[in-house]
Amino acid sequence: PVETPAFPAAIGITVAATISVVYVFFCFIQIVYLFGELMQLPSGYTYARYAREGFFQLLFVCILNVIIVLLGSELFRILNAFLILITLCTYVMIASSAYRMGLYVSEYGLTATRLCVFWALGVIALFMLGVILSICKPAFSLFRYGIIVIGVCYLVLAFARPDYLVARYNTVCME
């Protein structure tokens, strides 16, 4: 017996295709503007504001992407290509956010909070890998994977001596 989705596939394909086109366009702009021209700070922005906005926008979009991908894979079984494309575009957004944060750190130095932002970007990247795996293999337990990733990453951060890393980085930069 074949399972029929609760919603017509045309709805899911239309929504996923539209979001995919917007994301690909956004990623194209990010790649050309941010990575291609060696980044110039927009007028009226400070490094702090630019990095903070980029991080929180990324966080919102990642949460939205996880919801879209999980609902799309559950309600519409034929959207895997679009859902993977959406998830891969999230990696460009993560890179953009990390790049902005790197500019901020290069200008003002590293702090424990800024180190935690880089840590959070790494956790998001690893979690999005689990999202891709859950799309490709529906039996994959994303919840279990997420708990393991967050737990292991937390332990790595806790035992990495963040204050020492911050002081070492800033000392090397001062020299």
MODELLER restraints for C-alpha pairs under 7 A, 6 or more apart:
rsr = mdl.restraints
at = mdl.atoms
rsr.add(forms.Gaussian(group=physical.xy_distance, feature=features.Distance(at['CA:5:A'], at['CA:75:A']), mean=5.87, stdev=0.5))
rsr.add(forms.Gaussian(group=physical.xy_distance, feature=features.Distance(at['CA:5:A'], at['CA:76:A']), mean=5.92, stdev=0.5))
rsr.add(forms.Gaussian(group=physical.xy_distance, feature=features.Distance(at['CA:6:A'], at['CA:75:A']), mean=6.26, stdev=0.5))
rsr.add(forms.Gaussian(group=physical.xy_distance, feature=features.Distance(at['CA:7:A'], at['CA:75:A']), mean=6.67, stdev=0.5))
rsr.add(forms.Gaussian(group=physical.xy_distance, feature=features.Distance(at['CA:9:A'], at['CA:76:A']), mean=6.02, stdev=0.5))
rsr.add(forms.Gaussian(group=physical.xy_distance, feature=features.Distance(at['CA:12:A'], at['CA:72:A']), mean=6.82, stdev=0.5))
rsr.add(forms.Gaussian(group=physical.xy_distance, feature=features.Distance(at['CA:12:A'], at['CA:76:A']), mean=6.20, stdev=0.5))
rsr.add(forms.Gaussian(group=physical.xy_distance, feature=features.Distance(at['CA:13:A'], at['CA:79:A']), mean=6.43, stdev=0.5))
rsr.add(forms.Gaussian(group=physical.xy_distance, feature=features.Distance(at['CA:16:A'], at['CA:82:A']), mean=5.90, stdev=0.5))
rsr.add(forms.Gaussian(group=physical.xy_distance, feature=features.Distance(at['CA:17:A'], at['CA:82:A']), mean=6.39, stdev=0.5))
rsr.add(forms.Gaussian(group=physical.xy_distance, feature=features.Distance(at['CA:20:A'], at['CA:82:A']), mean=6.39, stdev=0.5))
rsr.add(forms.Gaussian(group=physical.xy_distance, feature=features.Distance(at['CA:20:A'], at['CA:85:A']), mean=6.59, stdev=0.5))
rsr.add(forms.Gaussian(group=physical.xy_distance, feature=features.Distance(at['CA:20:A'], at['CA:86:A']), mean=5.66, stdev=0.5))
rsr.add(forms.Gaussian(group=physical.xy_distance, feature=features.Distance(at['CA:23:A'], at['CA:86:A']), mean=6.79, stdev=0.5))
rsr.add(forms.Gaussian(group=physical.xy_distance, feature=features.Distance(at['CA:23:A'], at['CA:89:A']), mean=6.27, stdev=0.5))
rsr.add(forms.Gaussian(group=physical.xy_distance, feature=features.Distance(at['CA:24:A'], at['CA:89:A']), mean=6.66, stdev=0.5))
rsr.add(forms.Gaussian(group=physical.xy_distance, feature=features.Distance(at['CA:27:A'], at['CA:89:A']), mean=6.43, stdev=0.5))
rsr.add(forms.Gaussian(group=physical.xy_distance, feature=features.Distance(at['CA:27:A'], at['CA:92:A']), mean=6.23, stdev=0.5))
rsr.add(forms.Gaussian(group=physical.xy_distance, feature=features.Distance(at['CA:30:A'], at['CA:96:A']), mean=6.91, stdev=0.5))
rsr.add(forms.Gaussian(group=physical.xy_distance, feature=features.Distance(at['CA:33:A'], at['CA:39:A']), mean=6.91, stdev=0.5))
rsr.add(forms.Gaussian(group=physical.xy_distance, feature=features.Distance(at['CA:47:A'], at['CA:104:A']), mean=5.11, stdev=0.5))
rsr.add(forms.Gaussian(group=physical.xy_distance, feature=features.Distance(at['CA:48:A'], at['CA:104:A']), mean=6.20, stdev=0.5))
rsr.add(forms.Gaussian(group=physical.xy_distance, feature=features.Distance(at['CA:50:A'], at['CA:100:A']), mean=6.97, stdev=0.5))
rsr.add(forms.Gaussian(group=physical.xy_distance, feature=features.Distance(at['CA:51:A'], at['CA:97:A']), mean=6.97, stdev=0.5))
rsr.add(forms.Gaussian(group=physical.xy_distance, feature=features.Distance(at['CA:51:A'], at['CA:100:A']), mean=5.07, stdev=0.5))
rsr.add(forms.Gaussian(group=physical.xy_distance, feature=features.Distance(at['CA:51:A'], at['CA:101:A']), mean=5.08, stdev=0.5))
rsr.add(forms.Gaussian(group=physical.xy_distance, feature=features.Distance(at['CA:51:A'], at['CA:104:A']), mean=6.45, stdev=0.5))
rsr.add(forms.Gaussian(group=physical.xy_distance, feature=features.Distance(at['CA:54:A'], at['CA:97:A']), mean=5.37, stdev=0.5))
rsr.add(forms.Gaussian(group=physical.xy_distance, feature=features.Distance(at['CA:55:A'], at['CA:97:A']), mean=5.51, stdev=0.5))
rsr.add(forms.Gaussian(group=physical.xy_distance, feature=features.Distance(at['CA:58:A'], at['CA:93:A']), mean=6.37, stdev=0.5))
rsr.add(forms.Gaussian(group=physical.xy_distance, feature=features.Distance(at['CA:58:A'], at['CA:94:A']), mean=6.77, stdev=0.5))
rsr.add(forms.Gaussian(group=physical.xy_distance, feature=features.Distance(at['CA:58:A'], at['CA:97:A']), mean=6.89, stdev=0.5))
rsr.add(forms.Gaussian(group=physical.xy_distance, feature=features.Distance(at['CA:62:A'], at['CA:90:A']), mean=6.74, stdev=0.5))
rsr.add(forms.Gaussian(group=physical.xy_distance, feature=features.Distance(at['CA:65:A'], at['CA:87:A']), mean=6.98, stdev=0.5))
rsr.add(forms.Gaussian(group=physical.xy_distance, feature=features.Distance(at['CA:69:A'], at['CA:83:A']), mean=5.60, stdev=0.5))
rsr.add(forms.Gaussian(group=physical.xy_distance, feature=features.Distance(at['CA:72:A'], at['CA:79:A']), mean=6.88, stdev=0.5))
rsr.add(forms.Gaussian(group=physical.xy_distance, feature=features.Distance(at['CA:73:A'], at['CA:79:A']), mean=6.71, stdev=0.5))
rsr.add(forms.Gaussian(group=physical.xy_distance, feature=features.Distance(at['CA:73:A'], at['CA:80:A']), mean=6.97, stdev=0.5))
rsr.add(forms.Gaussian(group=physical.xy_distance, feature=features.Distance(at['CA:73:A'], at['CA:135:A']), mean=6.48, stdev=0.5))
rsr.add(forms.Gaussian(group=physical.xy_distance, feature=features.Distance(at['CA:80:A'], at['CA:135:A']), mean=6.28, stdev=0.5))
rsr.add(forms.Gaussian(group=physical.xy_distance, feature=features.Distance(at['CA:84:A'], at['CA:132:A']), mean=6.14, stdev=0.5))
rsr.add(forms.Gaussian(group=physical.xy_distance, feature=features.Distance(at['CA:87:A'], at['CA:128:A']), mean=6.76, stdev=0.5))
rsr.add(forms.Gaussian(group=physical.xy_distance, feature=features.Distance(at['CA:87:A'], at['CA:132:A']), mean=6.90, stdev=0.5))
rsr.add(forms.Gaussian(group=physical.xy_distance, feature=features.Distance(at['CA:91:A'], at['CA:125:A']), mean=6.76, stdev=0.5))
rsr.add(forms.Gaussian(group=physical.xy_distance, feature=features.Distance(at['CA:94:A'], at['CA:121:A']), mean=6.46, stdev=0.5))
rsr.add(forms.Gaussian(group=physical.xy_distance, feature=features.Distance(at['CA:98:A'], at['CA:118:A']), mean=6.74, stdev=0.5))
rsr.add(forms.Gaussian(group=physical.xy_distance, feature=features.Distance(at['CA:109:A'], at['CA:170:A']), mean=6.07, stdev=0.5))
rsr.add(forms.Gaussian(group=physical.xy_distance, feature=features.Distance(at['CA:110:A'], at['CA:166:A']), mean=5.73, stdev=0.5))
rsr.add(forms.Gaussian(group=physical.xy_distance, feature=features.Distance(at['CA:110:A'], at['CA:170:A']), mean=6.34, stdev=0.5))
rsr.add(forms.Gaussian(group=physical.xy_distance, feature=features.Distance(at['CA:111:A'], at['CA:166:A']), mean=5.86, stdev=0.5))
rsr.add(forms.Gaussian(group=physical.xy_distance, feature=features.Distance(at['CA:112:A'], at['CA:162:A']), mean=6.47, stdev=0.5))
rsr.add(forms.Gaussian(group=physical.xy_distance, feature=features.Distance(at['CA:112:A'], at['CA:163:A']), mean=6.48, stdev=0.5))
rsr.add(forms.Gaussian(group=physical.xy_distance, feature=features.Distance(at['CA:112:A'], at['CA:166:A']), mean=6.46, stdev=0.5))
rsr.add(forms.Gaussian(group=physical.xy_distance, feature=features.Distance(at['CA:123:A'], at['CA:150:A']), mean=6.70, stdev=0.5))
rsr.add(forms.Gaussian(group=physical.xy_distance, feature=features.Distance(at['CA:123:A'], at['CA:153:A']), mean=6.83, stdev=0.5))
rsr.add(forms.Gaussian(group=physical.xy_distance, feature=features.Distance(at['CA:127:A'], at['CA:146:A']), mean=6.09, stdev=0.5))
rsr.add(forms.Gaussian(group=physical.xy_distance, feature=features.Distance(at['CA:127:A'], at['CA:149:A']), mean=7.00, stdev=0.5))
rsr.add(forms.Gaussian(group=physical.xy_distance, feature=features.Distance(at['CA:130:A'], at['CA:142:A']), mean=6.10, stdev=0.5))
rsr.add(forms.Gaussian(group=physical.xy_distance, feature=features.Distance(at['CA:130:A'], at['CA:145:A']), mean=6.65, stdev=0.5))
rsr.add(forms.Gaussian(group=physical.xy_distance, feature=features.Distance(at['CA:131:A'], at['CA:142:A']), mean=6.75, stdev=0.5))
rsr.add(forms.Gaussian(group=physical.xy_distance, feature=features.Distance(at['CA:133:A'], at['CA:140:A']), mean=6.80, stdev=0.5))
rsr.add(forms.Gaussian(group=physical.xy_distance, feature=features.Distance(at['CA:134:A'], at['CA:140:A']), mean=5.13, stdev=0.5))
rsr.add(forms.Gaussian(group=physical.xy_distance, feature=features.Distance(at['CA:134:A'], at['CA:142:A']), mean=6.24, stdev=0.5))
